Amino acid sequence: MPRREQQQLTELGGRDRVADLLPAARAARDVLLRDDRPVTLDALAAWLRANGHPVGNARITLLLHALRSETLTPAPEARWWGQAARASNDKRHR
C-alpha cells in the first residue's frame, strides 16, 4: 500500500476501521454491479449509509480504492466509473 494511503488510514481511525467496513463495501459493490449501476463514491456512500454504516467521504474514498485494487477481473469501464466520468475523460484527452 502506498505511503500516502497508509497515512490517510491512520488519520481516519486506522487500518482496522477501514478493514471493518470492507465486507459491507464489498456487499455494496456486488449489489450495485448486479443492478447494472456504476460503483461510484456517491453510490457506495448511499448504500453504506442506508445500511447502517455512518461513514464520511474520506473513508469511503479509501474503501472505493480498496475495492478497485482487489478486483481480479476488471469490470467494464461504464460499470465502474459511470457514463458521465467516461465522457469527462474523453473531453480531457482531446
C-alpha positions as CSV (number, residue, x, y, z in Angstrom):
1,M,0.0,0.0,0.0
2,P,1.4,3.4,-0.9
3,R,2.7,5.5,2.0
4,R,0.2,8.3,1.4
5,E,-2.7,5.9,1.6
6,Q,-1.2,4.4,4.8
7,Q,-1.0,7.9,6.3
8,Q,-4.6,8.6,5.4
9,L,-5.7,5.4,7.0
10,T,-4.0,6.3,10.2
11,E,-5.6,9.8,10.2
12,L,-9.0,8.3,9.6
13,G,-9.0,6.0,12.5
14,G,-6.5,3.4,11.4
15,R,-6.4,0.5,9.0
16,D,-8.7,-1.6,11.3
17,R,-11.7,0.8,10.9
18,V,-11.5,0.8,7.1
19,A,-10.9,-3.0,7.2
20,D,-14.0,-3.4,9.4
21,L,-16.1,-1.7,6.6
22,L,-14.7,-3.7,3.7
23,P,-17.2,-6.6,4.0
24,A,-20.1,-4.0,3.8
25,A,-18.3,-2.2,0.9
26,R,-17.9,-5.5,-1.0
27,A,-21.6,-6.2,-0.4
28,A,-22.5,-2.8,-1.8
29,R,-20.3,-3.3,-4.8
30,D,-21.9,-6.6,-5.5
31,V,-25.4,-5.2,-5.3
32,L,-24.6,-2.2,-7.5
33,L,-22.9,-4.4,-10.1
34,R,-25.8,-6.9,-10.0
35,D,-28.2,-4.0,-10.6
36,D,-26.0,-2.7,-13.5
37,R,-25.3,0.5,-11.6
38,P,-21.8,2.1,-11.5
39,V,-19.7,1.7,-8.4
40,T,-19.0,5.4,-7.6
41,L,-18.3,7.2,-4.4
42,D,-21.8,8.5,-4.2
43,A,-23.4,5.1,-4.9
44,L,-21.1,3.4,-2.4
45,A,-21.8,6.1,0.2
46,A,-25.5,6.0,-0.2
47,W,-25.6,2.2,0.1
48,L,-23.4,2.1,3.2
49,R,-25.3,4.8,4.9
50,A,-28.7,3.3,4.0
51,N,-27.5,0.0,5.5
52,G,-26.4,1.5,8.9
53,H,-22.7,2.4,8.3
54,P,-22.3,6.1,9.0
55,V,-19.1,6.9,7.2
56,G,-17.5,10.1,5.9
57,N,-16.5,10.7,2.3
58,A,-12.7,10.4,3.1
59,R,-13.2,6.9,4.4
60,I,-15.5,5.9,1.5
61,T,-12.8,7.1,-0.9
62,L,-10.3,4.7,0.7
63,L,-12.9,1.9,0.6
64,L,-13.5,2.6,-3.1
65,H,-9.8,2.5,-3.8
66,A,-9.5,-0.8,-1.9
67,L,-12.4,-2.3,-3.8
68,R,-10.9,-1.3,-7.1
69,S,-7.5,-2.6,-6.2
70,E,-8.7,-6.0,-5.2
71,T,-10.8,-6.6,-8.3
72,L,-9.3,-9.6,-10.1
73,T,-11.2,-9.2,-13.4
74,P,-11.6,-5.6,-14.4
75,A,-15.2,-4.6,-14.8
76,P,-16.3,-2.7,-18.0
77,E,-15.4,1.0,-17.5
78,A,-19.0,2.1,-17.7
79,R,-20.0,-0.1,-14.8
80,W,-17.2,1.2,-12.5
81,W,-16.9,4.8,-13.5
82,G,-20.3,5.6,-15.0
83,Q,-21.1,7.2,-18.3
84,A,-20.5,10.8,-17.0
85,A,-17.0,10.0,-15.8
86,R,-16.1,8.4,-19.1
87,A,-17.5,11.3,-21.1
88,S,-15.5,13.7,-18.9
89,N,-12.3,11.7,-19.5
90,D,-12.9,11.7,-23.3
91,K,-13.2,15.5,-23.2
92,R,-9.9,15.9,-21.3
93,H,-7.9,13.7,-23.7
94,R,-8.9,15.5,-26.9
